[in-house]
Every structure is written in C-alpha cells, then in structure tokens.
Amino acid sequence: MAVDLFAGIPVSDYPAALAWYERLLGSPPTFVVSDTEAVWEIAEHRSVYIEHLPEHAGHAMHTLFVDDFDDRVAGIAGRGLEPTKRETYSNGVRKATFRDPDGNEIGFGGGPL
C-alpha cells in the first residue's frame, strides 16, 4: 500500500512563516499552491505545508526523523535558527525542537531507533 503524507502547519502571518520555513528547511517551497499555501517535499511522497489559517496557528506538533541529525541541526543553525529545546532520551534518540513565530513545534530526531 502506497502512503503519501501531507503534514499541515497553520500560520498567522504567511509571508513571515514562508521566510522562516525556508530557513528551517533550507530551500524555497517545492511548490506554491496559492498566495496562502506552500509545500515542501521533504522525502518522496512526504510533504510539509504551511497555510494561512490564523485561527488555528500555533498548535502544530511534528517531528521528522533524519539520518543526518547533527549535520541537519548544524545547517539550520547556519541559517540563523536555534532549537528552543534539545533532548536525549534513555534509548539514545536525540531531538532538537524548533518553534516558528506562531509557536508551532517542528522537531528533528535522530539516533538509535
């Protein structure tokens, strides 16, 4: 069974969020749906999108597990964003959590699974 994933992130200020997510994800959107929605394909058939929905902004919580955790977090820092929280769990998994201007939580995890 093929599965596609579109993980949505509601934002209150679309232009500010667009710039922030370009820095977080390291590129412009893969495609722009409209003046209020943009999509980044983070892996084949797996996408993250932002949409101007002020009444819902600030409530998203997503974690992306990556095999290049240290390089990924360092690359994001090089683009001017620092995690608001870093954790290491008892099983060795690490997580760096970033919060966008609305407070939406985007985490990157890596390590043993």
Rosetta constraint file for C-alpha pairs under 8 A:
AtomPair CA 3 CA 45 HARMONIC 7.25 0.50
AtomPair CA 4 CA 45 HARMONIC 4.68 0.50
AtomPair CA 4 CA 46 HARMONIC 5.77 0.50
AtomPair CA 5 CA 45 HARMONIC 6.27 0.50
AtomPair CA 5 CA 46 HARMONIC 4.70 0.50
AtomPair CA 5 CA 47 HARMONIC 5.99 0.50
AtomPair CA 6 CA 46 HARMONIC 6.17 0.50
AtomPair CA 6 CA 47 HARMONIC 4.81 0.50
AtomPair CA 6 CA 48 HARMONIC 5.63 0.50
AtomPair CA 6 CA 49 HARMONIC 6.90 0.50
AtomPair CA 7 CA 47 HARMONIC 6.25 0.50
AtomPair CA 7 CA 48 HARMONIC 4.75 0.50
AtomPair CA 7 CA 49 HARMONIC 6.20 0.50
AtomPair CA 7 CA 62 HARMONIC 7.75 0.50
AtomPair CA 8 CA 48 HARMONIC 6.00 0.50
AtomPair CA 8 CA 49 HARMONIC 5.00 0.50
AtomPair CA 8 CA 50 HARMONIC 5.89 0.50
AtomPair CA 8 CA 51 HARMONIC 7.25 0.50
AtomPair CA 8 CA 60 HARMONIC 7.60 0.50
AtomPair CA 9 CA 48 HARMONIC 7.53 0.50
AtomPair CA 9 CA 49 HARMONIC 6.05 0.50
AtomPair CA 9 CA 50 HARMONIC 4.71 0.50
AtomPair CA 9 CA 51 HARMONIC 6.31 0.50
AtomPair CA 9 CA 57 HARMONIC 7.45 0.50
AtomPair CA 9 CA 60 HARMONIC 5.66 0.50
AtomPair CA 9 CA 104 HARMONIC 7.28 0.50
AtomPair CA 10 CA 50 HARMONIC 5.81 0.50
AtomPair CA 10 CA 51 HARMONIC 5.09 0.50
AtomPair CA 10 CA 52 HARMONIC 5.88 0.50
AtomPair CA 10 CA 53 HARMONIC 5.10 0.50
AtomPair CA 10 CA 54 HARMONIC 6.81 0.50
AtomPair CA 10 CA 56 HARMONIC 5.79 0.50
AtomPair CA 10 CA 57 HARMONIC 4.60 0.50
AtomPair CA 10 CA 58 HARMONIC 6.99 0.50
AtomPair CA 10 CA 59 HARMONIC 7.68 0.50
AtomPair CA 10 CA 60 HARMONIC 7.15 0.50
AtomPair CA 11 CA 17 HARMONIC 6.69 0.50
AtomPair CA 11 CA 50 HARMONIC 6.60 0.50
AtomPair CA 11 CA 51 HARMONIC 5.95 0.50
AtomPair CA 11 CA 52 HARMONIC 4.98 0.50
AtomPair CA 11 CA 53 HARMONIC 5.57 0.50
AtomPair CA 11 CA 54 HARMONIC 5.65 0.50
AtomPair CA 11 CA 56 HARMONIC 7.33 0.50
AtomPair CA 11 CA 57 HARMONIC 4.56 0.50
AtomPair CA 11 CA 58 HARMONIC 6.92 0.50
AtomPair CA 11 CA 102 HARMONIC 6.46 0.50
AtomPair CA 12 CA 52 HARMONIC 5.71 0.50
AtomPair CA 12 CA 53 HARMONIC 6.00 0.50
AtomPair CA 12 CA 54 HARMONIC 3.99 0.50
AtomPair CA 12 CA 55 HARMONIC 7.58 0.50
AtomPair CA 12 CA 57 HARMONIC 5.68 0.50
AtomPair CA 12 CA 102 HARMONIC 6.90 0.50
AtomPair CA 13 CA 17 HARMONIC 6.06 0.50
AtomPair CA 13 CA 52 HARMONIC 6.77 0.50
AtomPair CA 13 CA 54 HARMONIC 7.54 0.50
AtomPair CA 14 CA 18 HARMONIC 5.92 0.50
AtomPair CA 14 CA 36 HARMONIC 6.29 0.50
AtomPair CA 14 CA 37 HARMONIC 7.90 0.50
AtomPair CA 14 CA 50 HARMONIC 7.89 0.50
AtomPair CA 14 CA 51 HARMONIC 7.08 0.50
AtomPair CA 14 CA 52 HARMONIC 5.48 0.50
AtomPair CA 15 CA 19 HARMONIC 6.42 0.50
AtomPair CA 16 CA 20 HARMONIC 6.24 0.50
AtomPair CA 16 CA 101 HARMONIC 7.95 0.50
AtomPair CA 17 CA 21 HARMONIC 6.01 0.50
AtomPair CA 17 CA 50 HARMONIC 7.68 0.50
AtomPair CA 17 CA 100 HARMONIC 7.27 0.50
AtomPair CA 17 CA 101 HARMONIC 7.11 0.50
AtomPair CA 18 CA 22 HARMONIC 6.16 0.50
AtomPair CA 18 CA 38 HARMONIC 7.63 0.50
AtomPair CA 18 CA 50 HARMONIC 7.64 0.50
AtomPair CA 19 CA 23 HARMONIC 6.45 0.50
AtomPair CA 20 CA 24 HARMONIC 6.22 0.50
AtomPair CA 20 CA 100 HARMONIC 7.01 0.50
AtomPair CA 21 CA 25 HARMONIC 5.78 0.50
AtomPair CA 21 CA 26 HARMONIC 7.86 0.50
AtomPair CA 21 CA 100 HARMONIC 7.94 0.50
AtomPair CA 22 CA 26 HARMONIC 5.44 0.50
AtomPair CA 22 CA 27 HARMONIC 5.06 0.50
AtomPair CA 22 CA 28 HARMONIC 5.23 0.50
AtomPair CA 22 CA 29 HARMONIC 7.06 0.50
AtomPair CA 23 CA 27 HARMONIC 6.94 0.50
AtomPair CA 23 CA 76 HARMONIC 6.88 0.50
AtomPair CA 23 CA 79 HARMONIC 5.76 0.50
AtomPair CA 23 CA 80 HARMONIC 7.52 0.50
AtomPair CA 23 CA 81 HARMONIC 7.44 0.50
AtomPair CA 24 CA 76 HARMONIC 5.64 0.50
AtomPair CA 24 CA 79 HARMONIC 7.47 0.50
AtomPair CA 24 CA 81 HARMONIC 6.97 0.50
AtomPair CA 25 CA 76 HARMONIC 7.46 0.50
AtomPair CA 26 CA 75 HARMONIC 7.91 0.50
AtomPair CA 26 CA 76 HARMONIC 7.23 0.50
AtomPair CA 26 CA 79 HARMONIC 7.74 0.50
AtomPair CA 28 CA 40 HARMONIC 7.73 0.50
AtomPair CA 29 CA 38 HARMONIC 5.99 0.50
AtomPair CA 29 CA 39 HARMONIC 5.39 0.50
AtomPair CA 29 CA 40 HARMONIC 4.77 0.50
AtomPair CA 29 CA 41 HARMONIC 7.87 0.50
AtomPair CA 30 CA 38 HARMONIC 7.80 0.50
AtomPair CA 30 CA 39 HARMONIC 5.79 0.50
AtomPair CA 30 CA 40 HARMONIC 4.76 0.50
AtomPair CA 30 CA 41 HARMONIC 6.01 0.50
AtomPair CA 31 CA 38 HARMONIC 6.16 0.50
AtomPair CA 31 CA 39 HARMONIC 5.50 0.50
AtomPair CA 31 CA 40 HARMONIC 6.89 0.50
AtomPair CA 32 CA 37 HARMONIC 6.21 0.50
AtomPair CA 32 CA 38 HARMONIC 4.34 0.50
AtomPair CA 32 CA 39 HARMONIC 6.13 0.50
AtomPair CA 33 CA 37 HARMONIC 5.35 0.50
AtomPair CA 33 CA 38 HARMONIC 5.61 0.50
AtomPair CA 33 CA 39 HARMONIC 7.27 0.50
AtomPair CA 34 CA 38 HARMONIC 7.11 0.50
AtomPair CA 36 CA 51 HARMONIC 5.61 0.50
AtomPair CA 36 CA 52 HARMONIC 5.21 0.50
AtomPair CA 37 CA 49 HARMONIC 6.99 0.50
AtomPair CA 37 CA 50 HARMONIC 5.62 0.50
AtomPair CA 37 CA 51 HARMONIC 4.39 0.50
AtomPair CA 37 CA 52 HARMONIC 6.57 0.50
AtomPair CA 38 CA 49 HARMONIC 5.54 0.50
AtomPair CA 38 CA 50 HARMONIC 5.58 0.50
AtomPair CA 38 CA 51 HARMONIC 6.79 0.50
AtomPair CA 39 CA 47 HARMONIC 6.58 0.50
AtomPair CA 39 CA 48 HARMONIC 5.82 0.50
AtomPair CA 39 CA 49 HARMONIC 4.23 0.50
AtomPair CA 39 CA 50 HARMONIC 6.67 0.50
AtomPair CA 40 CA 47 HARMONIC 5.50 0.50
AtomPair CA 40 CA 48 HARMONIC 5.34 0.50
AtomPair CA 40 CA 49 HARMONIC 6.12 0.50
AtomPair CA 41 CA 45 HARMONIC 7.24 0.50
AtomPair CA 41 CA 46 HARMONIC 5.84 0.50
AtomPair CA 41 CA 47 HARMONIC 4.20 0.50
AtomPair CA 41 CA 48 HARMONIC 6.47 0.50
AtomPair CA 42 CA 46 HARMONIC 5.85 0.50
AtomPair CA 42 CA 47 HARMONIC 5.43 0.50
AtomPair CA 42 CA 48 HARMONIC 7.00 0.50
AtomPair CA 43 CA 47 HARMONIC 6.95 0.50
AtomPair CA 53 CA 57 HARMONIC 6.21 0.50
AtomPair CA 57 CA 102 HARMONIC 6.07 0.50
AtomPair CA 57 CA 103 HARMONIC 7.86 0.50
AtomPair CA 57 CA 104 HARMONIC 7.22 0.50
AtomPair CA 58 CA 102 HARMONIC 4.67 0.50
AtomPair CA 58 CA 103 HARMONIC 4.61 0.50
AtomPair CA 58 CA 104 HARMONIC 4.41 0.50
AtomPair CA 58 CA 105 HARMONIC 7.89 0.50
AtomPair CA 59 CA 103 HARMONIC 7.19 0.50
AtomPair CA 59 CA 104 HARMONIC 5.51 0.50
AtomPair CA 59 CA 105 HARMONIC 7.71 0.50
AtomPair CA 60 CA 104 HARMONIC 4.88 0.50
AtomPair CA 60 CA 105 HARMONIC 5.99 0.50
AtomPair CA 60 CA 106 HARMONIC 7.88 0.50
AtomPair CA 61 CA 104 HARMONIC 6.24 0.50
AtomPair CA 61 CA 105 HARMONIC 4.72 0.50
AtomPair CA 61 CA 106 HARMONIC 6.09 0.50
AtomPair CA 61 CA 107 HARMONIC 7.90 0.50
AtomPair CA 62 CA 105 HARMONIC 6.31 0.50
AtomPair CA 62 CA 106 HARMONIC 5.07 0.50
AtomPair CA 62 CA 107 HARMONIC 6.13 0.50
AtomPair CA 63 CA 106 HARMONIC 5.76 0.50
AtomPair CA 63 CA 107 HARMONIC 4.30 0.50
AtomPair CA 63 CA 108 HARMONIC 5.46 0.50
AtomPair CA 63 CA 109 HARMONIC 6.69 0.50
AtomPair CA 64 CA 106 HARMONIC 7.76 0.50
AtomPair CA 64 CA 107 HARMONIC 6.15 0.50
AtomPair CA 64 CA 108 HARMONIC 4.87 0.50
AtomPair CA 64 CA 109 HARMONIC 6.07 0.50
AtomPair CA 65 CA 69 HARMONIC 7.99 0.50
AtomPair CA 65 CA 108 HARMONIC 5.67 0.50
AtomPair CA 65 CA 109 HARMONIC 4.49 0.50
AtomPair CA 65 CA 110 HARMONIC 5.57 0.50
AtomPair CA 66 CA 108 HARMONIC 6.83 0.50
AtomPair CA 66 CA 109 HARMONIC 6.19 0.50
AtomPair CA 66 CA 110 HARMONIC 5.52 0.50
AtomPair CA 67 CA 110 HARMONIC 6.07 0.50
AtomPair CA 67 CA 111 HARMONIC 7.39 0.50
AtomPair CA 68 CA 72 HARMONIC 5.84 0.50
AtomPair CA 68 CA 110 HARMONIC 7.34 0.50
AtomPair CA 69 CA 73 HARMONIC 6.15 0.50
AtomPair CA 69 CA 108 HARMONIC 7.14 0.50
AtomPair CA 69 CA 109 HARMONIC 6.64 0.50
AtomPair CA 69 CA 110 HARMONIC 5.16 0.50
AtomPair CA 69 CA 111 HARMONIC 7.53 0.50
AtomPair CA 70 CA 74 HARMONIC 6.07 0.50
AtomPair CA 71 CA 75 HARMONIC 5.95 0.50
AtomPair CA 72 CA 76 HARMONIC 6.29 0.50
AtomPair CA 73 CA 77 HARMONIC 6.20 0.50
AtomPair CA 73 CA 96 HARMONIC 7.39 0.50
AtomPair CA 73 CA 108 HARMONIC 7.83 0.50
AtomPair CA 74 CA 78 HARMONIC 6.13 0.50
AtomPair CA 75 CA 79 HARMONIC 6.51 0.50
AtomPair CA 76 CA 80 HARMONIC 6.69 0.50
AtomPair CA 76 CA 81 HARMONIC 5.76 0.50
AtomPair CA 76 CA 82 HARMONIC 7.19 0.50
AtomPair CA 77 CA 81 HARMONIC 4.87 0.50
AtomPair CA 77 CA 82 HARMONIC 5.37 0.50
AtomPair CA 81 CA 98 HARMONIC 7.92 0.50
AtomPair CA 82 CA 98 HARMONIC 6.96 0.50
AtomPair CA 83 CA 96 HARMONIC 5.67 0.50
AtomPair CA 83 CA 97 HARMONIC 5.14 0.50
AtomPair CA 83 CA 98 HARMONIC 4.57 0.50
AtomPair CA 83 CA 99 HARMONIC 7.52 0.50
AtomPair CA 84 CA 96 HARMONIC 7.65 0.50
AtomPair CA 84 CA 97 HARMONIC 5.79 0.50
AtomPair CA 84 CA 98 HARMONIC 5.44 0.50
AtomPair CA 84 CA 99 HARMONIC 6.69 0.50
AtomPair CA 85 CA 96 HARMONIC 5.90 0.50
AtomPair CA 85 CA 97 HARMONIC 5.13 0.50
AtomPair CA 85 CA 98 HARMONIC 7.13 0.50
AtomPair CA 86 CA 94 HARMONIC 7.43 0.50
AtomPair CA 86 CA 95 HARMONIC 5.70 0.50
AtomPair CA 86 CA 96 HARMONIC 4.58 0.50
AtomPair CA 86 CA 97 HARMONIC 6.33 0.50
AtomPair CA 87 CA 94 HARMONIC 5.60 0.50
AtomPair CA 87 CA 95 HARMONIC 5.15 0.50
AtomPair CA 87 CA 96 HARMONIC 6.57 0.50
AtomPair CA 88 CA 92 HARMONIC 6.11 0.50
AtomPair CA 88 CA 93 HARMONIC 5.73 0.50
AtomPair CA 88 CA 94 HARMONIC 4.35 0.50
AtomPair CA 88 CA 95 HARMONIC 6.42 0.50
AtomPair CA 89 CA 93 HARMONIC 5.37 0.50
AtomPair CA 89 CA 94 HARMONIC 6.30 0.50
AtomPair CA 91 CA 112 HARMONIC 6.95 0.50
AtomPair CA 91 CA 113 HARMONIC 7.80 0.50
AtomPair CA 92 CA 111 HARMONIC 6.18 0.50
AtomPair CA 92 CA 112 HARMONIC 5.82 0.50
AtomPair CA 93 CA 109 HARMONIC 6.83 0.50
AtomPair CA 93 CA 110 HARMONIC 5.67 0.50
AtomPair CA 93 CA 111 HARMONIC 4.59 0.50
AtomPair CA 93 CA 112 HARMONIC 5.42 0.50
AtomPair CA 93 CA 113 HARMONIC 6.77 0.50
AtomPair CA 94 CA 109 HARMONIC 5.48 0.50
AtomPair CA 94 CA 110 HARMONIC 5.35 0.50
AtomPair CA 94 CA 111 HARMONIC 6.03 0.50
AtomPair CA 95 CA 107 HARMONIC 6.45 0.50
AtomPair CA 95 CA 108 HARMONIC 5.54 0.50
AtomPair CA 95 CA 109 HARMONIC 4.27 0.50
AtomPair CA 95 CA 110 HARMONIC 6.55 0.50
AtomPair CA 96 CA 107 HARMONIC 5.49 0.50
AtomPair CA 96 CA 108 HARMONIC 5.33 0.50
AtomPair CA 96 CA 109 HARMONIC 6.50 0.50
AtomPair CA 97 CA 105 HARMONIC 6.57 0.50
AtomPair CA 97 CA 106 HARMONIC 5.82 0.50
AtomPair CA 97 CA 107 HARMONIC 4.14 0.50
AtomPair CA 97 CA 108 HARMONIC 6.48 0.50
AtomPair CA 98 CA 105 HARMONIC 5.85 0.50
AtomPair CA 98 CA 106 HARMONIC 5.23 0.50
AtomPair CA 98 CA 107 HARMONIC 5.91 0.50
AtomPair CA 99 CA 103 HARMONIC 5.05 0.50
AtomPair CA 99 CA 104 HARMONIC 5.36 0.50
AtomPair CA 99 CA 105 HARMONIC 4.75 0.50
AtomPair CA 99 CA 106 HARMONIC 6.21 0.50
AtomPair CA 100 CA 104 HARMONIC 5.42 0.50
AtomPair CA 100 CA 105 HARMONIC 6.84 0.50
AtomPair CA 100 CA 106 HARMONIC 7.76 0.50
